[in-house]
Amino acid sequence: MLLENKVAVLYGAGGPIGGAVARAFAREGARVHLAGRTAKKLDELAYEIRAENGVAEPAVVDALDERAVDTYADGVAAREGRIDISFNVIGYGDVQQPLTEITVSDFLQPITNAMRSQFLTTRAAARHMTRRGSGVILAFGGGGPQTLPGLGGFKIALDALEGLRRQWAVELGPHGIRVVTLKTGGVPETLPAGFDGAEEIVASIERETLLGRAATLRDVGDVAAFVASDKARTLTSTDVNISCGAMVD
């Protein structure tokens, strides 16, 4: 298995992307620590993973709280002896409106949340990875030249995430730590059941791709597991494009 005996910490595990990645990590043999804000979702995911003979430990953690993140990462490292993988997929609380209409606070919210959370969770894991001389930091989102009107600060937050990824990669590379982001052009399965206009949104996502189809949650999990594994040991300071060609590099 790709991640046999690896210890993975996943922030935002209660969401659809986080859940998909957690399941993939567990299928590939990782011991998965599920962090998020909603205990019920985390407990249900952990139960599902354990039912498939995987190892999962849920914990309520606010990924924007410095003390909570440090305490949590230190606790995982103390119990497991290490942290091999840290993946942050929390939502950024973005408000999507035209820039001429959005308030300053709503505009800045996703940018601030993205930078604060990604910085805190990466730093917390890196302290333990550095001692071992190895580790993988993953983030979800990614930037690129394409954008759409009315996104508020969301796309800017994703671009800022890429800048942070480059900086971490440069500083952590000498310690054997890889830093990679995954980006998609949208995952239709993340739309809530009964979401108004879902069919139009899915059609729009698929129309923008070069392959005529969009990434599935299973795709995201499988790629994340590969990138986190030693088979991707040459990948760092880059993003992995799984948008089916919707985002042209």
PLY file of the C-alpha trace (Angstrom):
ply
format ascii 1.0
element vertex 249
property float x
property float y
property float z
element edge 248
property int vertex1
property int vertex2
end_header
0.00 0.00 0.00
1.20 3.50 -0.84
0.98 4.90 2.70
1.54 1.84 4.84
2.57 2.81 8.39
2.38 6.54 7.60
0.80 8.93 10.12
-1.45 11.51 8.48
-3.15 14.54 10.01
-6.09 15.93 8.05
-7.69 19.28 8.90
-11.18 19.86 7.53
-11.86 16.13 7.53
-15.59 16.62 8.04
-16.08 18.12 4.57
-16.52 16.15 1.33
-12.94 16.71 0.11
-11.49 15.94 3.52
-13.58 12.80 3.82
-12.53 11.56 0.40
-8.87 12.10 1.16
-9.18 10.48 4.59
-10.76 7.37 3.06
-8.04 7.16 0.40
-5.26 7.59 2.95
-6.76 4.86 5.11
-7.21 2.51 2.14
-3.53 2.96 1.39
-2.55 2.01 4.93
-2.11 5.35 6.72
-3.12 5.97 10.30
-5.42 8.94 9.81
-6.07 11.63 12.40
-9.25 13.51 11.55
-9.47 17.13 12.69
-12.44 19.42 12.22
-15.08 21.50 13.96
-18.07 19.12 13.90
-17.72 16.08 16.15
-20.65 14.18 14.62
-19.22 14.26 11.09
-15.77 13.26 12.30
-17.13 10.40 14.38
-19.19 9.09 11.45
-16.18 9.22 9.14
-13.97 7.48 11.69
-16.59 4.76 12.14
-16.77 4.24 8.37
-13.00 3.98 8.02
-12.71 1.57 10.94
-15.48 -0.58 9.46
-13.18 -1.05 6.46
-10.33 -2.08 8.80
-8.67 1.33 8.60
-7.28 3.37 11.48
-8.85 6.75 12.18
-8.91 9.00 15.25
-11.29 12.00 15.29
-10.74 15.23 17.21
-12.49 18.60 17.32
-9.89 21.24 16.41
-10.26 24.84 15.27
-7.61 25.16 12.56
-7.60 28.95 13.00
-6.64 28.73 16.68
-2.87 28.78 17.17
-2.86 27.12 20.59
-5.38 24.46 19.52
-3.40 23.54 16.40
-0.07 23.36 18.22
-1.52 21.30 21.06
-3.22 18.92 18.66
-0.18 18.35 16.44
2.08 17.91 19.45
-0.35 15.38 20.89
-0.52 13.33 17.69
3.27 13.34 17.40
3.65 12.29 21.04
1.24 9.36 20.67
2.39 8.19 17.25
6.04 9.10 17.45
5.88 11.21 14.29
3.75 13.03 11.72
4.42 11.99 8.13
1.66 13.88 6.29
-0.28 17.05 7.06
-3.13 18.08 4.77
-5.28 21.17 5.32
-8.57 21.27 3.39
-10.66 23.56 5.61
-13.17 25.95 4.11
-12.21 29.61 4.12
-15.60 31.16 4.76
-15.58 33.09 1.51
-18.32 35.51 0.51
-18.62 35.64 -3.27
-19.68 39.05 -4.56
-18.34 41.53 -7.13
-15.42 43.56 -5.79
-17.35 46.79 -6.26
-20.08 45.54 -3.92
-18.34 43.41 -1.29
-17.42 44.78 2.13
-13.77 44.96 3.18
-14.28 42.39 5.94
-16.01 39.92 3.62
-13.31 40.42 0.99
-10.47 39.80 3.44
-12.07 36.89 5.30
-11.03 34.01 2.99
-7.57 35.49 2.47
-6.98 35.86 6.20
-8.45 32.46 7.03
-6.44 30.69 4.34
-3.15 32.26 5.31
-3.66 31.88 9.05
-4.82 28.27 8.97
-2.36 27.03 6.37
0.51 28.74 8.16
-0.45 27.35 11.57
-1.03 23.76 10.49
2.10 23.63 8.35
4.27 25.11 11.08
2.89 22.71 13.68
3.65 19.66 11.52
6.99 20.97 10.27
8.38 21.19 13.78
8.05 17.42 14.10
8.92 16.55 10.51
12.15 18.54 10.68
13.44 16.36 13.51
12.94 13.24 11.39
14.20 14.76 8.14
11.11 13.86 6.15
7.45 14.70 5.66
4.79 15.90 3.24
2.67 19.04 3.51
-0.38 19.15 1.25
-2.91 21.89 0.59
-6.01 22.02 -1.57
-6.99 24.85 -3.89
-4.20 26.18 -6.01
-4.00 29.26 -8.18
-3.55 30.04 -11.85
-4.29 32.82 -14.33
-7.94 31.89 -14.84
-10.66 33.48 -12.75
-14.32 34.50 -12.89
-16.13 37.67 -11.87
-17.91 37.81 -8.54
-15.58 35.61 -6.48
-14.76 38.24 -3.87
-11.50 37.36 -2.13
-11.70 33.61 -2.77
-9.50 33.38 -5.89
-7.03 35.80 -4.32
-6.84 33.51 -1.28
-5.98 30.58 -3.56
-3.24 32.60 -5.26
-1.87 33.60 -1.87
-1.86 29.93 -0.90
0.51 29.24 -3.79
2.85 31.95 -2.61
2.85 30.47 0.88
3.45 27.00 -0.57
6.55 28.24 -2.42
7.95 29.88 0.70
7.40 26.80 2.86
8.91 24.55 0.18
12.08 26.64 0.02
12.51 26.67 3.80
11.53 23.05 4.47
13.19 21.40 1.47
16.62 21.20 3.13
14.95 19.19 5.91
13.56 16.62 3.48
9.99 17.96 3.63
7.90 18.25 0.46
5.16 20.88 -0.01
2.52 20.44 -2.74
-0.94 21.82 -3.54
-3.71 20.06 -5.45
-6.05 22.05 -7.65
-9.26 21.20 -9.47
-11.66 23.12 -11.65
-14.49 22.08 -9.33
-15.77 18.76 -7.99
-19.50 18.36 -8.72
-20.01 15.90 -5.84
-19.23 18.65 -3.33
-22.48 20.45 -4.20
-25.10 19.90 -1.46
-28.02 17.62 -2.27
-30.89 19.61 -3.71
-28.70 22.66 -4.37
-30.58 25.11 -6.56
-29.05 25.26 -10.02
-26.77 22.25 -9.44
-27.32 20.81 -12.91
-26.29 24.06 -14.56
-23.20 24.32 -12.36
-22.12 20.75 -13.10
-22.64 21.29 -16.83
-20.58 24.47 -16.65
-17.72 22.72 -14.84
-17.66 19.85 -17.33
-17.90 22.21 -20.32
-14.71 23.98 -19.22
-12.67 20.79 -19.15
-10.67 19.32 -22.01
-11.77 15.77 -21.19
-15.50 16.43 -21.01
-15.68 15.31 -17.39
-14.76 16.68 -13.99
-12.73 15.20 -11.15
-14.64 13.02 -8.69
-14.09 12.84 -4.95
-12.48 9.43 -5.50
-10.09 11.03 -8.00
-9.07 13.68 -5.47
-8.43 11.10 -2.78
-6.44 8.78 -5.04
-4.22 11.57 -6.35
-3.68 12.95 -2.85
-2.60 9.51 -1.64
-0.11 9.19 -4.50
1.33 12.67 -3.97
1.69 11.97 -0.23
3.50 8.70 -0.91
7.18 8.02 -1.45
6.44 7.28 -5.12
6.03 11.05 -5.55
9.29 11.79 -3.72
10.48 14.14 -6.48
7.45 16.45 -6.24
7.75 19.62 -4.19
7.17 23.35 -4.54
4.54 22.69 -7.18
0.86 22.14 -7.68
-0.76 19.02 -9.11
-3.48 19.86 -11.62
-6.41 17.46 -11.51
-8.89 19.75 -13.24
-9.28 17.52 -16.35
-7.88 20.43 -18.34
-10.24 23.12 -17.04
-7.20 24.96 -15.71
-4.61 25.09 -18.47
-1.04 25.34 -17.21
0 1
1 2
2 3
3 4
4 5
5 6
6 7
7 8
8 9
9 10
10 11
11 12
12 13
13 14
14 15
15 16
16 17
17 18
18 19
19 20
20 21
21 22
22 23
23 24
24 25
25 26
26 27
27 28
28 29
29 30
30 31
31 32
32 33
33 34
34 35
35 36
36 37
37 38
38 39
39 40
40 41
41 42
42 43
43 44
44 45
45 46
46 47
47 48
48 49
49 50
50 51
51 52
52 53
53 54
54 55
55 56
56 57
57 58
58 59
59 60
60 61
61 62
62 63
63 64
64 65
65 66
66 67
67 68
68 69
69 70
70 71
71 72
72 73
73 74
74 75
75 76
76 77
77 78
78 79
79 80
80 81
81 82
82 83
83 84
84 85
85 86
86 87
87 88
88 89
89 90
90 91
91 92
92 93
93 94
94 95
95 96
96 97
97 98
98 99
99 100
100 101
101 102
102 103
103 104
104 105
105 106
106 107
107 108
108 109
109 110
110 111
111 112
112 113
113 114
114 115
115 116
116 117
117 118
118 119
119 120
120 121
121 122
122 123
123 124
124 125
125 126
126 127
127 128
128 129
129 130
130 131
131 132
132 133
133 134
134 135
135 136
136 137
137 138
138 139
139 140
140 141
141 142
142 143
143 144
144 145
145 146
146 147
147 148
148 149
149 150
150 151
151 152
152 153
153 154
154 155
155 156
156 157
157 158
158 159
159 160
160 161
161 162
162 163
163 164
164 165
165 166
166 167
167 168
168 169
169 170
170 171
171 172
172 173
173 174
174 175
175 176
176 177
177 178
178 179
179 180
180 181
181 182
182 183
183 184
184 185
185 186
186 187
187 188
188 189
189 190
190 191
191 192
192 193
193 194
194 195
195 196
196 197
197 198
198 199
199 200
200 201
201 202
202 203
203 204
204 205
205 206
206 207
207 208
208 209
209 210
210 211
211 212
212 213
213 214
214 215
215 216
216 217
217 218
218 219
219 220
220 221
221 222
222 223
223 224
224 225
225 226
226 227
227 228
228 229
229 230
230 231
231 232
232 233
233 234
234 235
235 236
236 237
237 238
238 239
239 240
240 241
241 242
242 243
243 244
244 245
245 246
246 247
247 248
